[in-house]
Amino acid sequence: MDNALPTPGGGDNGTIDTTPPAPRSPRLLDPLLRFQVRAQNDPGHARRVAFTGVLSLTLLTVLLGLLFGVADHPAVWAVLALVGVAAGLPLFLMVVTAFVHLMVFRVPLPADTRPADLRAARRVLRSRTLTGVPEVDRVARALAAQVLGQRLWPSALMLAGFSVLNLFNALNRYASDGGWSGSAVFLVVSVLMALMVVFAVAHDLLAKRRARDLAMAYDARPGGTVKGEPSRGLG
């Protein structure tokens, strides 16, 4: 009889891997992940970052516009464009992250969440399989609660309205011009917006199903959260 104990890492024996994840080397987006966690736990800081980022982007745009106006060589334009992308992209990412994560109030991520744990928790949410690592599963449960609390319908209705408006403009131009040449742009935009709505709704339904399955699996553990109270049991 084989009495060998299960090895860390689970595998084919179906055991849960309780081995803490090995420390990982810092990644390029780790500062952005840390900021996401802080933005959810410190909305005031996120607002200050958003305001500073928008102001910096505005000043950068004005400055680059002035420099483009006085520059008279393609090489100078190329350098200015590279400087604009290099300086503007990080600012843009910070501003978008600040605004997006200001919307998350019900179940913020644990304040001590590490970037490696957040990445692992996102994989857990996609697979709907708990790791057995408390830090990772706790973050995954918070992510699941955030997904379940999201409301897509206002944005979907707005996009659907714009799609119908562009379709109306396309038909109106077709009736007045007697052809599709003047209405092709409106028709293409209408179709693209309709496809965006379909894709967004399908993705939202899949994400909520994954989040619901993960939440049920987490809450079914001994000491899990009380059903119907997703903001508890995350510790």
Backbone as numpy.savetxt, mean C-alpha at the origin, in Angstrom:
# Nx Ny Nz CAx CAy CAz Cx Cy Cz
11.74 -47.46 15.29 10.88 -46.26 15.29 11.77 -45.02 15.29
11.38 -44.07 14.44 12.18 -42.85 14.34 11.69 -41.86 15.38
12.53 -41.57 16.39 12.16 -40.65 17.46 12.77 -39.26 17.28
13.25 -38.98 16.07 13.90 -37.69 15.84 12.90 -36.56 16.01
13.31 -35.53 16.68 12.45 -34.37 16.90 12.35 -33.56 15.62
11.22 -32.85 15.44 11.09 -31.99 14.26 12.17 -30.91 14.27
12.71 -30.70 13.13 13.77 -29.69 13.00 13.14 -28.32 12.82
13.83 -27.25 13.27 13.31 -25.90 13.06 13.08 -25.64 11.59
11.99 -24.97 11.32 11.68 -24.65 9.93 10.48 -25.40 9.44
9.92 -26.33 10.24 8.69 -27.01 9.84 8.99 -27.95 8.71
8.42 -27.66 7.54 8.68 -28.49 6.39 7.58 -29.51 6.20
7.96 -30.75 5.79 6.99 -31.75 5.44 6.27 -32.33 6.64
6.78 -32.16 7.86 6.14 -32.76 9.02 4.95 -31.94 9.53
4.67 -30.81 8.90 3.49 -30.04 9.24 3.60 -29.24 10.51
4.76 -29.17 11.13 4.90 -28.41 12.38 5.02 -26.93 12.08
4.71 -26.12 13.08 4.85 -24.67 12.93 6.27 -24.28 13.29
6.84 -23.45 12.47 8.20 -22.99 12.72 8.18 -21.93 13.81
8.72 -22.28 14.96 8.77 -21.33 16.09 10.15 -20.69 16.23
11.03 -20.93 15.27 12.35 -20.34 15.32 12.28 -18.87 14.92
12.74 -17.95 15.77 12.70 -16.52 15.39 13.48 -16.30 14.11
12.99 -15.41 13.25 13.69 -15.13 12.00 15.07 -14.56 12.26
16.01 -14.99 11.43 17.38 -14.49 11.56 17.44 -13.02 11.18
18.30 -12.25 11.84 18.41 -10.84 11.49 18.81 -10.67 10.03
18.18 -9.73 9.36 18.47 -9.48 7.96 19.22 -8.17 7.81
19.99 -8.11 6.74 20.72 -6.88 6.48 19.73 -5.79 6.10
20.04 -4.53 6.43 19.12 -3.43 6.09 18.84 -3.38 4.60
17.62 -3.07 4.25 17.22 -2.97 2.86 16.96 -1.51 2.50
16.87 -1.27 1.21 16.76 0.09 0.72 15.49 0.77 1.22
14.37 0.03 1.28 13.10 0.62 1.65 12.79 0.51 3.14
13.72 0.03 3.93 13.48 -0.10 5.37 13.13 1.24 6.03
13.79 2.35 5.69 13.38 3.63 6.29 11.93 3.98 5.98
11.48 3.64 4.76 10.09 3.92 4.39 9.13 3.05 5.21
9.50 1.79 5.45 8.66 0.91 6.26 8.60 1.40 7.70
9.73 1.85 8.23 9.73 2.40 9.60 8.83 3.64 9.68
8.87 4.45 8.63 8.03 5.64 8.62 6.55 5.26 8.56
6.20 4.20 7.83 4.81 3.74 7.77 4.31 3.39 9.17
5.14 2.68 9.92 4.75 2.29 11.27 4.59 3.53 12.16
5.54 4.45 12.06 5.45 5.64 12.90 4.28 6.52 12.51
3.98 6.60 11.20 2.87 7.43 10.74 1.55 6.96 11.33
1.40 5.64 11.48 0.17 5.11 12.03 0.07 5.34 13.54
1.20 5.42 14.21 1.20 5.58 15.66 1.41 7.03 16.09
1.82 7.89 15.16 2.07 9.30 15.48 1.55 10.16 14.34
0.22 10.35 14.25 -0.36 11.13 13.14 0.20 12.54 13.05
0.53 13.15 14.19 1.08 14.50 14.15 2.39 14.56 13.37
3.24 13.58 13.60 4.50 13.51 12.85 4.24 13.32 11.37
3.26 12.46 11.03 2.95 12.22 9.63 2.44 13.49 8.95
1.64 14.26 9.66 1.14 15.52 9.08 2.28 16.50 8.83
3.21 16.58 9.78 4.34 17.49 9.60 5.20 17.05 8.40
5.41 15.75 8.26 6.19 15.24 7.13 5.47 15.53 5.81
4.14 15.31 5.80 3.37 15.56 4.59 3.44 17.03 4.19
3.27 17.93 5.15 3.31 19.37 4.86 4.70 19.77 4.36
5.74 19.29 5.05 7.10 19.63 4.63 7.41 19.06 3.26
6.94 17.84 3.00 7.19 17.21 1.70 6.52 17.95 0.56
5.25 18.34 0.76 4.53 19.08 -0.28 5.20 20.42 -0.53
5.60 21.11 0.54 6.29 22.39 0.38 7.61 22.22 -0.35
8.36 21.17 0.00 9.65 20.93 -0.66 9.46 20.58 -2.13
8.45 19.78 -2.44 8.18 19.44 -3.84 7.80 20.68 -4.64
7.02 21.56 -4.03 6.63 22.78 -4.72 7.84 23.67 -5.00
8.69 23.85 -3.99 9.89 24.67 -4.19 10.82 24.04 -5.21
10.94 22.70 -5.16 11.80 22.02 -6.13 11.28 22.21 -7.55
9.97 22.12 -7.73 9.38 22.30 -9.05 9.61 23.72 -9.57
9.40 24.70 -8.70 9.61 26.10 -9.11 11.07 26.34 -9.47
11.99 25.82 -8.64 13.41 26.02 -8.89 13.84 25.36 -10.20
13.39 24.13 -10.42 13.75 23.45 -11.67 13.14 24.15 -12.87
11.92 24.68 -12.71 11.31 25.42 -13.80 12.10 26.66 -14.18
12.62 27.38 -13.17 13.45 28.56 -13.44 14.75 28.17 -14.12
15.36 27.08 -13.64 16.63 26.65 -14.23 16.45 26.15 -15.66
15.34 25.45 -15.91 15.07 25.02 -17.29 14.87 26.22 -18.21
14.28 27.29 -17.64 14.03 28.47 -18.46 15.29 29.18 -18.89
16.34 29.15 -18.04 17.57 29.86 -18.38 18.60 28.95 -19.04
18.42 27.63 -18.92 19.37 26.71 -19.54 19.13 26.68 -21.05
20.22 26.55 -21.80 20.10 26.55 -23.27 20.87 25.41 -23.91
21.06 24.30 -23.16 21.80 23.18 -23.72 21.11 21.88 -23.29
20.95 20.92 -24.23 20.29 19.65 -23.88 20.97 18.90 -22.74
22.31 19.00 -22.66 23.02 18.30 -21.58 22.62 18.87 -20.21
22.45 20.19 -20.15 22.03 20.82 -18.89 20.62 20.38 -18.54
19.75 20.29 -19.54 18.38 19.83 -19.30 18.37 18.41 -18.75
19.24 17.56 -19.32 19.30 16.16 -18.86 19.76 16.09 -17.40
20.75 16.91 -17.06 21.25 16.92 -15.67 20.16 17.41 -14.73
19.47 18.47 -15.12 18.39 19.00 -14.28 17.27 17.96 -14.09
16.98 17.24 -15.16 15.94 16.21 -15.07 16.35 15.10 -14.10
17.61 14.68 -14.18 18.09 13.65 -13.26 18.08 14.13 -11.81
18.49 15.38 -11.61 18.46 15.94 -10.26 17.03 16.01 -9.75
16.10 16.40 -10.61 14.70 16.49 -10.22 14.14 15.14 -9.82
14.45 14.10 -10.59 13.96 12.75 -10.26 14.59 12.25 -8.97
15.93 12.44 -8.84 16.64 11.95 -7.66 16.16 12.63 -6.38
15.85 13.93 -6.47 15.41 14.65 -5.28 13.90 14.56 -5.08
13.16 14.49 -6.16 11.71 14.51 -6.05 11.08 13.17 -5.72
11.67 12.07 -6.20 11.05 10.76 -5.96 10.99 10.40 -4.48
12.10 10.54 -3.71 11.99 10.24 -2.26 10.97 11.14 -1.56
10.93 12.42 -1.93 9.95 13.32 -1.32 8.53 12.89 -1.65
8.31 12.50 -2.90 6.98 12.06 -3.32 6.55 10.81 -2.56
7.46 9.85 -2.41 7.14 8.62 -1.68 6.80 8.91 -0.23
7.54 9.82 0.40 7.26 10.16 1.79 5.91 10.84 1.93
5.58 11.74 1.00 4.30 12.45 1.07 3.14 11.46 0.89
3.25 10.60 -0.13 2.17 9.63 -0.37 2.02 8.69 0.82
3.15 8.22 1.36 3.10 7.32 2.52 2.45 8.00 3.71
2.79 9.27 3.93 2.21 10.00 5.06 0.71 10.12 4.92
0.23 10.50 3.72 -1.21 10.67 3.52 -1.95 9.34 3.62
-1.39 8.28 3.01 -2.06 6.98 3.02 -2.18 6.44 4.44
-1.11 6.52 5.21 -1.12 5.91 6.53 -1.75 6.81 7.59
-2.04 8.05 7.24 -2.85 8.87 8.13 -4.29 8.37 8.18
-4.71 7.61 7.17 -6.08 7.10 7.11 -6.27 5.88 8.01
-5.20 5.30 8.50 -5.30 4.09 9.31 -5.33 4.49 10.77
-6.50 4.43 11.39 -6.63 4.83 12.79 -7.11 3.68 13.67
-7.97 2.80 13.16 -8.60 1.80 14.00 -7.60 0.84 14.62
-6.76 0.24 13.78 -5.82 -0.77 14.26 -4.43 -0.43 13.71
-3.71 0.46 14.34 -2.35 0.77 13.86 -1.42 -0.41 14.08
-0.38 -0.47 13.29 0.63 -1.50 13.49 1.30 -1.28 14.84
1.73 -2.36 15.49 2.46 -2.20 16.76 3.63 -1.24 16.57
3.82 -0.35 17.53 4.84 0.69 17.39 6.25 0.13 17.28
6.48 -1.09 17.79 7.82 -1.67 17.75 8.03 -2.59 16.56
7.16 -2.48 15.54 7.27 -3.35 14.37 8.57 -3.08 13.62
9.31 -4.15 13.33 10.54 -4.04 12.55 10.23 -4.21 11.07
11.01 -3.60 10.19 10.77 -3.76 8.74 10.75 -5.22 8.31
11.67 -6.04 8.84 11.69 -7.46 8.46 10.40 -8.15 8.88
9.88 -7.81 10.06 8.62 -8.41 10.52 7.45 -7.95 9.66
7.48 -6.69 9.23 6.40 -6.16 8.39 6.40 -6.86 7.04
7.58 -7.06 6.45 7.65 -7.78 5.18 7.14 -9.21 5.35
7.56 -9.87 6.42 7.12 -11.25 6.66 5.62 -11.29 6.91
5.07 -10.30 7.61 3.64 -10.27 7.90 2.83 -10.10 6.63
3.33 -9.34 5.69 2.62 -9.19 4.41 2.59 -10.50 3.65
3.69 -11.27 3.74 3.68 -12.60 3.11 2.68 -13.52 3.82
2.60 -13.41 5.15 1.64 -14.21 5.91 0.22 -13.87 5.48
-0.06 -12.59 5.29 -1.40 -12.16 4.90 -1.76 -12.71 3.52
-0.78 -12.76 2.62 -1.06 -13.28 1.28 -1.28 -14.79 1.31
-0.52 -15.49 2.15 -0.62 -16.95 2.19 -1.71 -17.45 3.14
-2.15 -16.57 4.06 -3.17 -16.91 5.06 -2.71 -18.05 5.99
-1.40 -18.15 6.19 -0.84 -19.20 7.03 0.04 -18.57 8.10
-0.32 -18.80 9.37 0.46 -18.24 10.47 1.83 -18.91 10.54
2.82 -18.13 10.97 4.19 -18.65 11.06 4.48 -19.27 12.41
3.75 -18.88 13.45 4.09 -19.30 14.80 5.07 -18.36 15.47
5.58 -17.38 14.74 6.46 -16.35 15.31 5.57 -15.22 15.82
5.51 -15.00 17.14 4.53 -14.06 17.69 4.61 -12.66 17.08
5.83 -12.14 16.90 5.96 -10.78 16.39 5.38 -10.65 14.98
5.67 -11.63 14.13 5.20 -11.59 12.74 3.69 -11.79 12.67
3.18 -12.77 13.40 1.74 -13.05 13.36 0.93 -11.89 13.94
1.47 -11.23 14.96 0.78 -10.08 15.54 0.66 -8.96 14.52
1.72 -8.69 13.77 1.68 -7.65 12.75 0.73 -8.06 11.62
0.76 -9.34 11.25 -0.14 -9.82 10.20 -1.59 -9.65 10.61
-1.89 -9.87 11.88 -3.27 -9.70 12.36 -3.69 -8.24 12.30
-2.78 -7.33 12.61 -3.09 -5.90 12.50 -3.32 -5.51 11.04
-2.51 -6.05 10.14 -2.70 -5.78 8.71 -4.05 -6.30 8.24
-4.43 -7.48 8.72 -5.73 -8.05 8.34 -6.87 -7.15 8.81
-6.76 -6.64 10.03 -7.80 -5.74 10.54 -7.88 -4.46 9.72
-6.73 -3.96 9.26 -6.73 -2.76 8.43 -7.42 -3.02 7.10
-7.12 -4.17 6.48 -7.75 -4.51 5.21 -9.26 -4.64 5.37
-9.69 -5.31 6.43 -11.12 -5.50 6.66 -11.83 -4.18 6.95
-11.10 -3.20 7.45 -11.69 -1.90 7.74 -11.70 -0.94 6.57
-11.07 -1.30 5.46 -11.02 -0.42 4.31 -12.37 -0.36 3.61
-12.68 0.78 3.03 -13.91 0.99 2.28 -13.55 1.46 0.87
-13.72 0.57 -0.09 -13.33 0.88 -1.47 -14.44 1.60 -2.23
-15.70 1.42 -1.82 -16.81 1.86 -2.65 -16.81 3.35 -2.99
-16.36 4.28 -2.12 -16.37 5.68 -2.57 -15.47 5.93 -3.78
-14.25 5.35 -3.74 -13.34 5.53 -4.87 -13.85 4.82 -6.11
-14.42 3.62 -5.93 -14.94 2.88 -7.06 -16.11 3.62 -7.71
-16.99 4.20 -6.90 -18.11 4.96 -7.45 -17.63 6.20 -8.20
-16.59 6.86 -7.66 -16.07 8.05 -8.32 -15.48 7.68 -9.68
-14.68 6.61 -9.74 -14.10 6.19 -11.00 -15.17 5.76 -11.99
-16.19 5.04 -11.49 -17.27 4.62 -12.37 -18.00 5.84 -12.93
-18.20 6.87 -12.11 -18.84 8.09 -12.58 -18.03 8.77 -13.67
-16.71 8.86 -13.48 -15.85 9.45 -14.51 -15.88 8.61 -15.79
-15.96 7.28 -15.64 -16.03 6.41 -16.80 -17.30 6.69 -17.61
-18.42 6.79 -16.91 -19.69 7.08 -17.59 -19.66 8.46 -18.23
-19.06 9.44 -17.53 -18.97 10.80 -18.08 -18.15 10.81 -19.37
-17.03 10.10 -19.39 -16.21 10.05 -20.60 -16.91 9.29 -21.72
-17.65 8.25 -21.36 -18.42 7.54 -22.38 -19.49 8.45 -22.98
-20.14 9.24 -22.14 -21.14 10.20 -22.63 -20.48 11.21 -23.57
-19.30 11.73 -23.18 -18.59 12.67 -24.05 -18.21 12.03 -25.38
-17.79 10.76 -25.33 -17.42 10.06 -26.56 -18.62 9.92 -27.49
-19.78 9.52 -26.95 -20.98 9.37 -27.76 -21.46 10.71 -28.29
-21.31 11.75 -27.48 -21.72 13.09 -27.91 -20.85 13.58 -29.07
-19.54 13.37 -28.94 -18.64 13.77 -30.05 -18.91 12.94 -31.30
-19.22 11.66 -31.10 -19.52 10.80 -32.25 -20.77 11.28 -32.98
-21.77 11.70 -32.19 -23.01 12.17 -32.82 -22.80 13.49 -33.55
-21.95 14.37 -33.01 -21.74 15.68 -33.62 -20.76 15.62 -34.79
-19.74 14.76 -34.70 -18.72 14.68 -35.76 -19.05 13.64 -36.82
-19.93 12.71 -36.50 -20.25 11.67 -37.46 -19.18 10.60 -37.57
-18.28 10.50 -36.60 -17.22 9.50 -36.61 -16.54 9.43 -35.25
-15.64 8.45 -35.12 -14.97 8.22 -33.83 -13.66 8.99 -33.70
-13.24 9.71 -34.76 -11.93 10.36 -34.71 -11.82 11.36 -33.58
-12.88 12.14 -33.34 -12.83 13.15 -32.30 -13.19 12.64 -30.92
-13.68 11.42 -30.84 -14.14 10.90 -29.55 -13.33 9.71 -29.07
-12.27 9.34 -29.83 -11.49 8.15 -29.49 -10.85 8.28 -28.11
-10.34 9.47 -27.80 -9.66 9.66 -26.51 -10.64 9.46 -25.36
-11.83 10.04 -25.47 -12.83 9.88 -24.40 -13.24 8.41 -24.25
-13.36 7.72 -25.38 -13.76 6.31 -25.32 -12.68 5.46 -24.66
-11.42 5.71 -25.01 -10.31 4.95 -24.41 -10.24 5.20 -22.91
-10.35 6.47 -22.51 -10.31 6.80 -21.09 -11.46 6.14 -20.34
-12.64 6.13 -20.94 -13.80 5.50 -20.32 -13.58 4.01 -20.10
-13.05 3.33 -21.11 -12.79 1.89 -21.00 -11.72 1.62 -19.94
-10.65 2.43 -19.93 -9.58 2.23 -18.96 -10.10 2.40 -17.53
-10.92 3.42 -17.30 -11.47 3.64 -15.97 -12.39 2.51 -15.55
-13.18 2.01 -16.49 -14.05 0.88 -16.18 -13.24 -0.35 -15.80
-12.15 -0.59 -16.53 -11.28 -1.73 -16.21 -10.62 -1.55 -14.84
-10.25 -0.31 -14.52 -9.67 -0.04 -13.20 -10.66 -0.37 -12.08
-11.93 -0.02 -12.29 -12.95 -0.32 -11.28 -13.09 -1.83 -11.11
-13.16 -2.55 -12.22 -13.31 -4.01 -12.15 -12.11 -4.63 -11.43
-10.91 -4.20 -11.81 -9.71 -4.76 -11.18 -9.66 -4.42 -9.69
-9.98 -3.17 -9.34 -9.91 -2.75 -7.94 -10.91 -3.51 -7.09
-12.12 -3.71 -7.59 -13.14 -4.44 -6.83 -12.73 -5.90 -6.65
-12.23 -6.52 -7.74 -11.80 -7.91 -7.65 -10.64 -8.07 -6.66
-9.68 -7.14 -6.72 -8.54 -7.19 -5.79 -8.99 -6.97 -4.35
-9.94 -6.06 -4.15 -10.42 -5.79 -2.80 -11.14 -7.01 -2.23
-11.94 -7.69 -3.04 -12.64 -8.88 -2.56 -11.65 -9.98 -2.18
-10.60 -10.16 -3.01 -9.59 -11.17 -2.71 -8.83 -10.81 -1.44
-8.44 -9.53 -1.31 -7.69 -9.09 -0.14 -8.52 -9.27 1.13
-9.81 -8.95 1.07 -10.66 -9.11 2.26 -10.86 -10.58 2.60
-10.96 -11.44 1.60 -11.09 -12.87 1.89 -9.84 -13.40 2.56
-8.68 -12.99 2.07 -7.43 -13.40 2.70 -7.34 -12.86 4.13
-7.70 -11.59 4.31 -7.62 -10.99 5.64 -8.59 -11.67 6.59
-9.78 -12.02 6.12 -10.76 -12.67 6.99 -10.27 -14.06 7.41
-9.69 -14.81 6.46 -9.19 -16.14 6.79 -8.03 -16.04 7.79
-7.15 -15.07 7.58 -6.01 -14.91 8.49 -6.48 -14.49 9.87
-7.46 -13.58 9.93 -7.98 -13.13 11.22 -8.64 -14.28 11.98
-9.39 -15.12 11.27 -10.05 -16.25 11.92 -9.02 -17.24 12.44
-7.96 -17.47 11.67 -6.92 -18.39 12.11 -6.19 -17.85 13.34
-5.92 -16.54 13.34 -5.24 -15.93 14.49 -6.13 -15.94 15.72
-7.39 -15.60 15.54 -8.31 -15.50 16.68 -8.65 -16.87 17.26
-8.49 -17.93 16.46 -8.79 -19.28 16.94 -7.69 -19.84 17.83
-6.54 -19.17 17.88 -5.47 -19.64 18.76 -5.85 -19.44 20.21
-5.26 -20.20 21.11 -5.49 -19.94 22.54 -5.07 -18.51 22.89
-5.97 -17.77 23.51 -5.66 -16.38 23.86 -5.81 -15.43 22.71
-6.48 -15.86 21.62 -6.66 -14.99 20.48 -7.67 -13.91 20.77
-7.99 -13.12 19.77 -8.91 -12.01 19.98 -10.33 -12.49 20.07
-11.17 -11.65 20.64 -12.60 -11.94 20.72 -13.21 -11.62 19.37
-14.02 -12.53 18.87 -14.63 -12.31 17.55 -15.47 -11.04 17.57
-15.34 -10.29 16.46 -16.05 -9.04 16.35 -15.32 -7.87 16.96
-14.15 -8.13 17.56 -13.35 -7.05 18.15 -11.93 -7.14 17.61
-11.73 -6.76 16.32 -10.43 -6.93 15.69 -9.33 -6.08 16.29
-9.65 -5.08 17.09 -8.62 -4.20 17.62 -7.99 -4.75 18.87
-8.47 -5.93 19.36 -7.88 -6.50 20.55 -7.04 -7.74 20.19
-6.33 -8.21 21.16 -5.59 -9.46 20.97 -4.38 -9.33 20.09
-3.88 -8.12 19.88 -2.73 -7.92 19.01 -1.44 -7.92 19.79
-1.47 -8.11 21.05 -0.27 -8.04 21.86 0.36 -9.37 22.08
